[in-house]
Amino acid sequence: MAPRDESLSEADVVADSLIIAAAMTGLIEPQRGVIELAFYEGLTHDQIARRLDLPLGTVKSHVRRGLQRLRAALEVTDAPH
């Protein structure tokens, strides 16, 4: 997990977590599951491939596509109001 930015308030951290959780619900399976294993459980791509019995390249593709979708969803969220 990434180190916490000490300049963020607890409210900012909670708000960021809620925004990311909402964006995660927009991912399709297995992208969501692979992203969760990588970022919430800290597994490597190789560990995910073994756990899910998927080829390593497939796991890497799911991570890449999932992150692209999250980035797109978060860019809309970060638009000025």
WORACOR-V453598 format. One record per pair of residues at least 4 apart in sequence whose C-alpha atoms are under 6 Angstrom apart, sorted by the first residue. I is the first residue (numbers start at 0). J is the second residue. Records with the same first field share a line. If there is no record, write none. Layout:
I: J / J
//
This chain:
7: 11
26: 31
27: 31
30: 61 / 65
34: 38 / 62
35: 39
36: 40 / 42
37: 41 / 42
42: 46
47: 51
48: 52 / 53 / 54 / 55
61: 65
66: 70
//
